[in-house]
Structures are given as structure tokens and as C-alpha cells.
């Protein structure tokens, strides 16, 4: 079966476009809910010994 040059070029372009669209559509979305982190993680990041200061129920109201 004889294929024309234009058919080969068309197939190559379609394959390249398919791969490009597949790669572009693979993205991750990170949702950060208001920059809230658990008290234990905040304690680890700051290096303090107690997570009490980072717990919402333990903070004094002004």
C-alpha cells in the first residue's frame, strides 16, 4: 500500500499534538484553605515544645 508524503506528515503532526495536549492537561492543583495548618505541624516548624499556643481553642481573645 502506497502512502503519500502528506499523509505521513499529517500523522506525525497529529501524534505530536496528542502528546503535547496530554502533557499539558496533566497538572496538579493544590488548594490551601486559608493558610491553616494543624497545631502540631506549626509546633514542629517553630521548634517550640508545646502546640498549645497554636491551637485555636487555646488562644486568648483580645
PQR file of N, CA, C, O and H, with PARSE charges and radii, in Angstrom:
ATOM      1  N   UNK A   1       0.842  -1.172   0.000 -0.4000 1.5000
ATOM      2  CA  UNK A   1       0.000   0.000   0.000 -0.0000 2.0000
ATOM      3  C   UNK A   1       0.888   1.235   0.000  0.5500 1.7000
ATOM      4  O   UNK A   1       1.798   1.351   0.820 -0.5500 1.4000
ATOM      5  N   UNK A   2       0.630   2.128  -0.892 -0.4000 1.5000
ATOM      6  CA  UNK A   2       1.449   3.318  -1.043 -0.0000 2.0000
ATOM      7  C   UNK A   2       0.790   4.496  -0.307  0.5500 1.7000
ATOM      8  O   UNK A   2      -0.378   4.813  -0.535 -0.5500 1.4000
ATOM      9  H   UNK A   2      -0.110   2.033  -1.558  0.4000 1.0000
ATOM     10  N   UNK A   3       1.570   5.138   0.586 -0.4000 1.5000
ATOM     11  CA  UNK A   3       1.041   6.295   1.306 -0.0000 2.0000
ATOM     12  C   UNK A   3       1.758   7.537   0.820  0.5500 1.7000
ATOM     13  O   UNK A   3       2.950   7.516   0.514 -0.5500 1.4000
ATOM     14  H   UNK A   3       2.518   4.881   0.772  0.4000 1.0000
ATOM     15  N   UNK A   4       1.011   8.600   0.758 -0.4000 1.5000
ATOM     16  CA  UNK A   4       1.610   9.836   0.261 -0.0000 2.0000
ATOM     17  C   UNK A   4       2.428  10.510   1.362  0.5500 1.7000
ATOM     18  O   UNK A   4       2.311  10.185   2.544 -0.5500 1.4000
ATOM     19  H   UNK A   4       0.043   8.617   1.006  0.4000 1.0000
ATOM     20  N   UNK A   5       3.231  11.430   0.945 -0.4000 1.5000
ATOM     21  CA  UNK A   5       4.093  12.165   1.884 -0.0000 2.0000
ATOM     22  C   UNK A   5       3.246  13.011   2.829  0.5500 1.7000
ATOM     23  O   UNK A   5       3.582  13.158   4.004 -0.5500 1.4000
ATOM     24  H   UNK A   5       3.326  11.694  -0.015  0.4000 1.0000
ATOM     25  N   UNK A   6       2.159  13.563   2.321 -0.4000 1.5000
ATOM     26  CA  UNK A   6       1.293  14.418   3.133 -0.0000 2.0000
ATOM     27  C   UNK A   6       0.593  13.620   4.230  0.5500 1.7000
ATOM     28  O   UNK A   6       0.348  14.138   5.320 -0.5500 1.4000
ATOM     29  H   UNK A   6       1.886  13.443   1.366  0.4000 1.0000
ATOM     30  N   UNK A   7       0.278  12.374   3.944 -0.4000 1.5000
ATOM     31  CA  UNK A   7      -0.354  11.521   4.948 -0.0000 2.0000
ATOM     32  C   UNK A   7       0.608  11.250   6.104  0.5500 1.7000
ATOM     33  O   UNK A   7       0.213  11.293   7.269 -0.5500 1.4000
ATOM     34  H   UNK A   7       0.477  11.953   3.060  0.4000 1.0000
ATOM     35  N   UNK A   8       1.855  10.974   5.782 -0.4000 1.5000
ATOM     36  CA  UNK A   8       2.854  10.733   6.823 -0.0000 2.0000
ATOM     37  C   UNK A   8       3.049  11.975   7.676  0.5500 1.7000
ATOM     38  O   UNK A   8       3.131  11.873   8.901 -0.5500 1.4000
ATOM     39  H   UNK A   8       2.176  10.939   4.836  0.4000 1.0000
ATOM     40  N   UNK A   9       3.126  13.142   7.054 -0.4000 1.5000
ATOM     41  CA  UNK A   9       3.304  14.400   7.786 -0.0000 2.0000
ATOM     42  C   UNK A   9       2.095  14.665   8.672  0.5500 1.7000
ATOM     43  O   UNK A   9       2.247  15.101   9.813 -0.5500 1.4000
ATOM     44  H   UNK A   9       3.060  13.225   6.060  0.4000 1.0000
ATOM     45  N   UNK A  10       0.894  14.406   8.155 -0.4000 1.5000
ATOM     46  CA  UNK A  10      -0.334  14.619   8.919 -0.0000 2.0000
ATOM     47  C   UNK A  10      -0.371  13.706  10.150  0.5500 1.7000
ATOM     48  O   UNK A  10      -0.768  14.142  11.231 -0.5500 1.4000
ATOM     49  H   UNK A  10       0.771  14.053   7.227  0.4000 1.0000
ATOM     50  N   UNK A  11       0.034  12.460   9.993 -0.4000 1.5000
ATOM     51  CA  UNK A  11       0.048  11.521  11.119 -0.0000 2.0000
ATOM     52  C   UNK A  11       1.072  11.964  12.164  0.5500 1.7000
ATOM     53  O   UNK A  11       0.787  11.902  13.360 -0.5500 1.4000
ATOM     54  H   UNK A  11       0.357  12.106   9.115  0.4000 1.0000
ATOM     55  N   UNK A  12       2.234  12.400  11.748 -0.4000 1.5000
ATOM     56  CA  UNK A  12       3.260  12.858  12.688 -0.0000 2.0000
ATOM     57  C   UNK A  12       2.769  14.082  13.454  0.5500 1.7000
ATOM     58  O   UNK A  12       2.962  14.174  14.666 -0.5500 1.4000
ATOM     59  H   UNK A  12       2.466  12.450  10.776  0.4000 1.0000
ATOM     60  N   UNK A  13       2.138  15.019  12.755 -0.4000 1.5000
ATOM     61  CA  UNK A  13       1.618  16.226  13.422 -0.0000 2.0000
ATOM     62  C   UNK A  13       0.533  15.855  14.430  0.5500 1.7000
ATOM     63  O   UNK A  13       0.492  16.408  15.528 -0.5500 1.4000
ATOM     64  H   UNK A  13       1.981  14.945  11.771  0.4000 1.0000
ATOM     65  N   UNK A  14      -0.346  14.921  14.061 -0.4000 1.5000
ATOM     66  CA  UNK A  14      -1.414  14.509  14.981 -0.0000 2.0000
ATOM     67  C   UNK A  14      -0.845  13.826  16.219  0.5500 1.7000
ATOM     68  O   UNK A  14      -1.342  14.047  17.323 -0.5500 1.4000
ATOM     69  H   UNK A  14      -0.313  14.471  13.169  0.4000 1.0000
ATOM     70  N   UNK A  15       0.176  13.009  16.058 -0.4000 1.5000
ATOM     71  CA  UNK A  15       0.793  12.340  17.205 -0.0000 2.0000
ATOM     72  C   UNK A  15       1.471  13.361  18.116  0.5500 1.7000
ATOM     73  O   UNK A  15       1.348  13.273  19.338 -0.5500 1.4000
ATOM     74  H   UNK A  15       0.580  12.830  15.161  0.4000 1.0000
ATOM     75  N   UNK A  16       2.179  14.321  17.540 -0.4000 1.5000
ATOM     76  CA  UNK A  16       2.848  15.354  18.337 -0.0000 2.0000
ATOM     77  C   UNK A  16       1.817  16.189  19.088  0.5500 1.7000
ATOM     78  O   UNK A  16       2.012  16.488  20.266 -0.5500 1.4000
ATOM     79  H   UNK A  16       2.279  14.393  16.548  0.4000 1.0000
ATOM     80  N   UNK A  17       0.727  16.570  18.430 -0.4000 1.5000
ATOM     81  CA  UNK A  17      -0.323  17.330  19.094 -0.0000 2.0000
ATOM     82  C   UNK A  17      -0.972  16.530  20.222  0.5500 1.7000
ATOM     83  O   UNK A  17      -1.254  17.082  21.286 -0.5500 1.4000
ATOM     84  H   UNK A  17       0.569  16.326  17.473  0.4000 1.0000
ATOM     85  N   UNK A  18      -1.208  15.248  20.002 -0.4000 1.5000
ATOM     86  CA  UNK A  18      -1.799  14.401  21.042 -0.0000 2.0000
ATOM     87  C   UNK A  18      -0.898  14.327  22.269  0.5500 1.7000
ATOM     88  O   UNK A  18      -1.367  14.449  23.401 -0.5500 1.4000
ATOM     89  H   UNK A  18      -0.978  14.800  19.138  0.4000 1.0000
ATOM     90  N   UNK A  19       0.391  14.127  22.039 -0.4000 1.5000
ATOM     91  CA  UNK A  19       1.338  14.059  23.158 -0.0000 2.0000
ATOM     92  C   UNK A  19       1.408  15.409  23.885  0.5500 1.7000
ATOM     93  O   UNK A  19       1.437  15.448  25.115 -0.5500 1.4000
ATOM     94  H   UNK A  19       0.772  14.028  21.120  0.4000 1.0000
ATOM     95  N   UNK A  20       1.437  16.505  23.135 -0.4000 1.5000
ATOM     96  CA  UNK A  20       1.514  17.834  23.749 -0.0000 2.0000
ATOM     97  C   UNK A  20       0.275  18.122  24.584  0.5500 1.7000
ATOM     98  O   UNK A  20       0.390  18.626  25.701 -0.5500 1.4000
ATOM     99  H   UNK A  20       1.414  16.473  22.136  0.4000 1.0000
ATOM    100  N   UNK A  21      -0.897  17.813  24.068 -0.4000 1.5000
ATOM    101  CA  UNK A  21      -2.137  18.048  24.820 -0.0000 2.0000
ATOM    102  C   UNK A  21      -2.188  17.144  26.050  0.5500 1.7000
ATOM    103  O   UNK A  21      -2.658  17.573  27.103 -0.5500 1.4000
ATOM    104  H   UNK A  21      -0.991  17.403  23.160  0.4000 1.0000
ATOM    105  N   UNK A  22      -1.721  15.924  25.940 -0.4000 1.5000
ATOM    106  CA  UNK A  22      -1.704  15.019  27.088 -0.0000 2.0000
ATOM    107  C   UNK A  22      -0.797  15.540  28.195  0.5500 1.7000
ATOM    108  O   UNK A  22      -1.146  15.455  29.373 -0.5500 1.4000
ATOM    109  H   UNK A  22      -1.338  15.576  25.084  0.4000 1.0000
ATOM    110  N   UNK A  23       0.352  16.073  27.833 -0.4000 1.5000
ATOM    111  CA  UNK A  23       1.292  16.587  28.831 -0.0000 2.0000
ATOM    112  C   UNK A  23       0.750  17.863  29.464  0.5500 1.7000
ATOM    113  O   UNK A  23       0.869  18.050  30.675 -0.5500 1.4000
ATOM    114  H   UNK A  23       0.636  16.142  26.876  0.4000 1.0000
ATOM    115  N   UNK A  24       0.162  18.733  28.669 -0.4000 1.5000
ATOM    116  CA  UNK A  24      -0.364  19.996  29.192 -0.0000 2.0000
ATOM    117  C   UNK A  24      -1.520  19.749  30.154  0.5500 1.7000
ATOM    118  O   UNK A  24      -1.658  20.467  31.145 -0.5500 1.4000
ATOM    119  H   UNK A  24       0.066  18.582  27.685  0.4000 1.0000
ATOM    120  N   UNK A  25      -2.342  18.759  29.883 -0.4000 1.5000
ATOM    121  CA  UNK A  25      -3.518  18.515  30.717 -0.0000 2.0000
ATOM    122  C   UNK A  25      -3.166  17.842  32.040  0.5500 1.7000
ATOM    123  O   UNK A  25      -4.019  17.767  32.924 -0.5500 1.4000
ATOM    124  H   UNK A  25      -2.230  18.176  29.078  0.4000 1.0000
ATOM    125  N   UNK A  26      -1.958  17.357  32.203 -0.4000 1.5000
ATOM    126  CA  UNK A  26      -1.541  16.711  33.445 -0.0000 2.0000
ATOM    127  C   UNK A  26      -0.977  17.759  34.402  0.5500 1.7000
ATOM    128  O   UNK A  26       0.235  17.967  34.467 -0.5500 1.4000
ATOM    129  H   UNK A  26      -1.265  17.417  31.485  0.4000 1.0000
ATOM    130  N   UNK A  27      -1.854  18.402  35.130 -0.4000 1.5000
ATOM    131  CA  UNK A  27      -1.403  19.388  36.104 -0.0000 2.0000
ATOM    132  C   UNK A  27      -2.056  19.103  37.443  0.5500 1.7000
ATOM    133  O   UNK A  27      -3.160  18.562  37.505 -0.5500 1.4000
ATOM    134  H   UNK A  27      -2.838  18.233  35.078  0.4000 1.0000
ATOM    135  N   UNK A  28      -1.377  19.467  38.502 -0.4000 1.5000
ATOM    136  CA  UNK A  28      -1.918  19.259  39.834 -0.0000 2.0000
ATOM    137  C   UNK A  28      -2.379  20.588  40.400  0.5500 1.7000
ATOM    138  O   UNK A  28      -1.811  21.639  40.105 -0.5500 1.4000
ATOM    139  H   UNK A  28      -0.480  19.907  38.452  0.4000 1.0000
ATOM    140  N   UNK A  29      -3.404  20.522  41.209 -0.4000 1.5000
ATOM    141  CA  UNK A  29      -3.937  21.721  41.839 -0.0000 2.0000
ATOM    142  C   UNK A  29      -3.844  21.550  43.345  0.5500 1.7000
ATOM    143  O   UNK A  29      -4.340  20.568  43.897 -0.5500 1.4000
ATOM    144  H   UNK A  29      -3.865  19.667  41.449  0.4000 1.0000
ATOM    145  N   UNK A  30      -3.214  22.500  44.001 -0.4000 1.5000
ATOM    146  CA  UNK A  30      -3.090  22.467  45.448 -0.0000 2.0000
ATOM    147  C   UNK A  30      -4.025  23.521  46.015  0.5500 1.7000
ATOM    148  O   UNK A  30      -3.920  24.704  45.692 -0.5500 1.4000
ATOM    149  H   UNK A  30      -2.811  23.297  43.552  0.4000 1.0000
ATOM    150  N   UNK A  31      -4.935  23.079  46.858 -0.4000 1.5000
ATOM    151  CA  UNK A  31      -5.872  24.010  47.477 -0.0000 2.0000
ATOM    152  C   UNK A  31      -5.413  24.269  48.904  0.5500 1.7000
ATOM    153  O   UNK A  31      -5.317  23.350  49.717 -0.5500 1.4000
ATOM    154  H   UNK A  31      -5.021  22.118  47.121  0.4000 1.0000
ATOM    155  N   UNK A  32      -5.136  25.517  49.191 -0.4000 1.5000
ATOM    156  CA  UNK A  32      -4.702  25.899  50.520 -0.0000 2.0000
ATOM    157  C   UNK A  32      -5.868  26.608  51.188  0.5500 1.7000
ATOM    158  O   UNK A  32      -6.264  27.689  50.752 -0.5500 1.4000
ATOM    159  H   UNK A  32      -5.214  26.264  48.530  0.4000 1.0000
ATOM    160  N   UNK A  33      -6.418  26.023  52.229 -0.4000 1.5000
ATOM    161  CA  UNK A  33      -7.608  26.575  52.868 -0.0000 2.0000
ATOM    162  C   UNK A  33      -7.231  27.651  53.883  0.5500 1.7000
ATOM    163  O   UNK A  33      -7.223  27.399  55.088 -0.5500 1.4000
ATOM    164  H   UNK A  33      -6.097  25.145  52.584  0.4000 1.0000
ATOM    165  N   UNK A  34      -6.927  28.816  53.406 -0.4000 1.5000
ATOM    166  CA  UNK A  34      -6.682  29.936  54.301 -0.0000 2.0000
ATOM    167  C   UNK A  34      -5.395  29.846  55.096  0.5500 1.7000
ATOM    168  O   UNK A  34      -5.298  30.453  56.163 -0.5500 1.4000
ATOM    169  H   UNK A  34      -6.933  29.020  52.427  0.4000 1.0000
ATOM    170  N   UNK A  35      -4.409  29.115  54.621 -0.4000 1.5000
ATOM    171  CA  UNK A  35      -3.111  29.027  55.281 -0.0000 2.0000
ATOM    172  C   UNK A  35      -3.201  28.410  56.677  0.5500 1.7000
ATOM    173  O   UNK A  35      -2.385  28.726  57.542 -0.5500 1.4000
ATOM    174  H   UNK A  35      -4.488  28.622  53.754  0.4000 1.0000
ATOM    175  N   UNK A  36      -4.178  27.540  56.903 -0.4000 1.5000
ATOM    176  CA  UNK A  36      -4.345  26.892  58.207 -0.0000 2.0000
ATOM    177  C   UNK A  36      -3.577  25.578  58.215  0.5500 1.7000
ATOM    178  O   UNK A  36      -3.699  24.764  57.300 -0.5500 1.4000
ATOM    179  H   UNK A  36      -4.841  27.284  56.199  0.4000 1.0000
ATOM    180  N   UNK A  37      -2.793  25.388  59.252 -0.4000 1.5000
ATOM    181  CA  UNK A  37      -2.067  24.132  59.420 -0.0000 2.0000
ATOM    182  C   UNK A  37      -2.362  23.621  60.819  0.5500 1.7000
ATOM    183  O   UNK A  37      -2.655  24.419  61.709 -0.5500 1.4000
ATOM    184  H   UNK A  37      -2.694  26.049  59.996  0.4000 1.0000
ATOM    185  N   UNK A  38      -2.295  22.336  61.035 -0.4000 1.5000
ATOM    186  CA  UNK A  38      -2.579  21.777  62.358 -0.0000 2.0000
ATOM    187  C   UNK A  38      -1.591  22.298  63.412  0.5500 1.7000
ATOM    188  O   UNK A  38      -0.443  22.603  63.087 -0.5500 1.4000
ATOM    189  H   UNK A  38      -2.058  21.688  60.311  0.4000 1.0000
ATOM    190  N   UNK A  39      -2.035  22.400  64.667 -0.4000 1.5000
ATOM    191  CA  UNK A  39      -1.164  22.918  65.727 -0.0000 2.0000
ATOM    192  C   UNK A  39       0.145  22.146  65.876  0.5500 1.7000
ATOM    193  O   UNK A  39       1.188  22.737  66.158 -0.5500 1.4000
ATOM    194  H   UNK A  39      -2.967  22.152  64.931  0.4000 1.0000
ATOM    195  N   UNK A  40       0.091  20.838  65.687 -0.4000 1.5000
ATOM    196  CA  UNK A  40       1.306  20.034  65.822 -0.0000 2.0000
ATOM    197  C   UNK A  40       2.332  20.362  64.750  0.5500 1.7000
ATOM    198  O   UNK A  40       3.534  20.375  65.016 -0.5500 1.4000
ATOM    199  H   UNK A  40      -0.756  20.359  65.458  0.4000 1.0000
ATOM    200  N   UNK A  41       1.857  20.628  63.532 -0.4000 1.5000
ATOM    201  CA  UNK A  41       2.778  20.989  62.459 -0.0000 2.0000
ATOM    202  C   UNK A  41       3.370  22.369  62.684  0.5500 1.7000
ATOM    203  O   UNK A  41       4.547  22.591  62.398 -0.5500 1.4000
ATOM    204  H   UNK A  41       0.880  20.618  63.316  0.4000 1.0000
ATOM    205  N   UNK A  42       2.558  23.312  63.199 -0.4000 1.5000
ATOM    206  CA  UNK A  42       3.069  24.650  63.499 -0.0000 2.0000
ATOM    207  C   UNK A  42       4.129  24.576  64.598  0.5500 1.7000
ATOM    208  O   UNK A  42       5.117  25.310  64.567 -0.5500 1.4000
ATOM    209  H   UNK A  42       1.602  23.131  63.431  0.4000 1.0000
ATOM    210  N   UNK A  43       3.919  23.692  65.561 -0.4000 1.5000
ATOM    211  CA  UNK A  43       4.889  23.496  66.642 -0.0000 2.0000
ATOM    212  C   UNK A  43       6.206  22.976  66.076  0.5500 1.7000
ATOM    213  O   UNK A  43       7.278  23.445  66.462 -0.5500 1.4000
ATOM    214  H   UNK A  43       3.117  23.096  65.586  0.4000 1.0000
ATOM    215  N   UNK A  44       6.130  22.021  65.174 -0.4000 1.5000
ATOM    216  CA  UNK A  44       7.348  21.456  64.585 -0.0000 2.0000
ATOM    217  C   UNK A  44       8.119  22.507  63.794  0.5500 1.7000
ATOM    218  O   UNK A  44       9.347  22.559  63.851 -0.5500 1.4000
ATOM    219  H   UNK A  44       5.260  21.640  64.862  0.4000 1.0000
ATOM    220  N   UNK A  45       7.384  23.355  63.048 -0.4000 1.5000
ATOM    221  CA  UNK A  45       8.050  24.351  62.216 -0.0000 2.0000
ATOM    222  C   UNK A  45       8.709  25.440  63.059  0.5500 1.7000
ATOM    223  O   UNK A  45       9.764  25.958  62.692 -0.5500 1.4000
ATOM    224  H   UNK A  45       6.386  23.313  63.002  0.4000 1.0000
ATOM    225  N   UNK A  46       8.086  25.789  64.191 -0.4000 1.5000
ATOM    226  CA  UNK A  46       8.658  26.860  65.017 -0.0000 2.0000
ATOM    227  C   UNK A  46       9.703  26.334  65.989  0.5500 1.7000
ATOM    228  O   UNK A  46      10.561  27.088  66.449 -0.5500 1.4000
ATOM    229  H   UNK A  46       7.229  25.369  64.489  0.4000 1.0000
ATOM    230  N   UNK A  47       9.636  25.041  66.306 -0.4000 1.5000
ATOM    231  CA  UNK A  47      10.617  24.458  67.212 -0.0000 2.0000
ATOM    232  C   UNK A  47      10.239  24.565  68.674  0.5500 1.7000
ATOM    233  O   UNK A  47      11.048  24.245  69.545 -0.5500 1.4000
ATOM    234  H   UNK A  47       8.940  24.428  65.933  0.4000 1.0000
ATOM    235  N   UNK A  48       9.021  25.009  68.962 -0.4000 1.5000
ATOM    236  CA  UNK A  48       8.618  25.121  70.367 -0.0000 2.0000
ATOM    237  C   UNK A  48       8.285  23.744  70.928  0.5500 1.7000
ATOM    238  O   UNK A  48       8.152  22.775  70.182 -0.5500 1.4000
ATOM    239  H   UNK A  48       8.364  25.268  68.254  0.4000 1.0000
ATOM    240  N   UNK A  49       8.150  23.667  72.265 -0.4000 1.5000
ATOM    241  CA  UNK A  49       7.925  22.383  72.904 -0.0000 2.0000
ATOM    242  C   UNK A  49       6.449  22.036  73.036  0.5500 1.7000
ATOM    243  O   UNK A  49       6.105  20.868  73.219 -0.5500 1.4000
ATOM    244  H   UNK A  49       8.258  24.455  72.872  0.4000 1.0000
ATOM    245  N   UNK A  50       5.567  23.037  72.947 -0.4000 1.5000
ATOM    246  CA  UNK A  50       4.150  22.801  73.125 -0.0000 2.0000
ATOM    247  C   UNK A  50       3.364  23.325  71.925  0.5500 1.7000
ATOM    248  O   UNK A  50       3.706  24.352  71.340 -0.5500 1.4000
ATOM    249  H   UNK A  50       5.846  23.986  72.798  0.4000 1.0000
ATOM    250  N   UNK A  51       2.306  22.598  71.573 -0.4000 1.5000
ATOM    251  CA  UNK A  51       1.437  23.022  70.482 -0.0000 2.0000
ATOM    252  C   UNK A  51       0.275  23.856  71.000  0.5500 1.7000
ATOM    253  O   UNK A  51      -0.571  24.296  70.223 -0.5500 1.4000
ATOM    254  H   UNK A  51       2.028  21.763  72.048  0.4000 1.0000
ATOM    255  N   UNK A  52       0.231  24.074  72.312 -0.4000 1.5000
ATOM    256  CA  UNK A  52      -0.881  24.781  72.939 -0.0000 2.0000
ATOM    257  C   UNK A  52      -1.050  26.185  72.371  0.5500 1.7000
ATOM    258  O   UNK A  52      -2.180  26.643  72.204 -0.5500 1.4000
ATOM    259  H   UNK A  52       0.919  23.716  72.943  0.4000 1.0000
ATOM    260  N   UNK A  53       0.027  26.866  72.076 -0.4000 1.5000
ATOM    261  CA  UNK A  53      -0.038  28.239  71.582 -0.0000 2.0000
ATOM    262  C   UNK A  53      -0.611  28.313  70.167  0.5500 1.7000
ATOM    263  O   UNK A  53      -1.047  29.379  69.731 -0.5500 1.4000
ATOM    264  H   UNK A  53       0.946  26.494  72.212  0.4000 1.0000
ATOM    265  N   UNK A  54      -0.612  27.200  69.454 -0.4000 1.5000
ATOM    266  CA  UNK A  54      -1.075  27.197  68.074 -0.0000 2.0000
ATOM    267  C   UNK A  54      -2.494  26.634  67.925  0.5500 1.7000
ATOM    268  O   UNK A  54      -3.065  26.695  66.837 -0.5500 1.4000
ATOM    269  H   UNK A  54      -0.258  26.335  69.808  0.4000 1.0000
ATOM    270  N   UNK A  55      -3.061  26.096  68.984 -0.4000 1.5000
ATOM    271  CA  UNK A  55      -4.415  25.543  68.933 -0.0000 2.0000
ATOM    272  C   UNK A  55      -5.429  26.674  69.019  0.5500 1.7000
ATOM    273  O   UNK A  55      -5.296  27.541  69.882 -0.5500 1.4000
ATOM    274  H   UNK A  55      -2.597  26.046  69.869  0.4000 1.0000
ATOM    275  N   UNK A  56      -6.443  26.696  68.149 -0.4000 1.5000
ATOM    276  CA  UNK A  56      -7.403  27.799  68.141 -0.0000 2.0000
ATOM    277  C   UNK A  56      -8.178  27.942  69.448  0.5500 1.7000
ATOM    278  O   UNK A  56      -8.527  29.059  69.829 -0.5500 1.4000
ATOM    279  H   UNK A  56      -6.551  25.991  67.448  0.4000 1.0000
ATOM    280  N   UNK A  57      -8.450  26.859  70.130 -0.4000 1.5000
ATOM    281  CA  UNK A  57      -9.204  26.934  71.392 -0.0000 2.0000
ATOM    282  C   UNK A  57      -8.360  27.431  72.553  0.5500 1.7000
ATOM    283  O   UNK A  57      -8.904  27.740  73.613 -0.5500 1.4000
ATOM    284  H   UNK A  57      -8.166  25.952  69.820  0.4000 1.0000
ATOM    285  N   UNK A  58      -7.051  27.515  72.385 -0.4000 1.5000
ATOM    286  CA  UNK A  58      -6.172  27.897  73.481 -0.0000 2.0000
ATOM    287  C   UNK A  58      -5.695  29.351  73.350  0.5500 1.7000
ATOM    288  O   UNK A  58      -4.912  29.809  74.182 -0.5500 1.4000
ATOM    289  H   UNK A  58      -6.609  27.264  71.524  0.4000 1.0000
ATOM    290  N   UNK A  59      -6.139  30.069  72.350 -0.4000 1.5000
ATOM    291  CA  UNK A  59      -5.703  31.443  72.163 -0.0000 2.0000
ATOM    292  C   UNK A  59      -6.616  32.395  72.921  0.5500 1.7000
ATOM    293  O   UNK A  59      -7.835  32.225  72.934 -0.5500 1.4000
ATOM    294  H   UNK A  59      -6.776  29.697  71.675  0.4000 1.0000
ATOM    295  N   UNK A  60      -6.014  33.398  73.552 -0.4000 1.5000
ATOM    296  CA  UNK A  60      -6.787  34.377  74.310 -0.0000 2.0000
ATOM    297  C   UNK A  60      -7.435  35.368  73.357  0.5500 1.7000
ATOM    298  O   UNK A  60      -6.844  35.760  72.351 -0.5500 1.4000
ATOM    299  H   UNK A  60      -5.024  33.536  73.542  0.4000 1.0000
ATOM    300  N   UNK A  61      -8.652  35.767  73.688 -0.4000 1.5000
ATOM    301  CA  UNK A  61      -9.346  36.768  72.889 -0.0000 2.0000
ATOM    302  C   UNK A  61      -8.935  38.153  73.355  0.5500 1.7000
ATOM    303  O   UNK A  61      -8.701  38.358  74.546 -0.5500 1.4000
ATOM    304  H   UNK A  61      -9.131  35.448  74.506  0.4000 1.0000
ATOM    305  N   UNK A  62      -8.845  39.101  72.443 -0.4000 1.5000
ATOM    306  CA  UNK A  62      -8.430  40.461  72.786 -0.0000 2.0000
ATOM    307  C   UNK A  62      -9.617  41.319  73.102  0.5500 1.7000
ATOM    308  O   UNK A  62      -9.460  42.499  73.414 -0.5500 1.4000
ATOM    309  H   UNK A  62      -9.035  38.934  71.475  0.4000 1.0000
TER
END
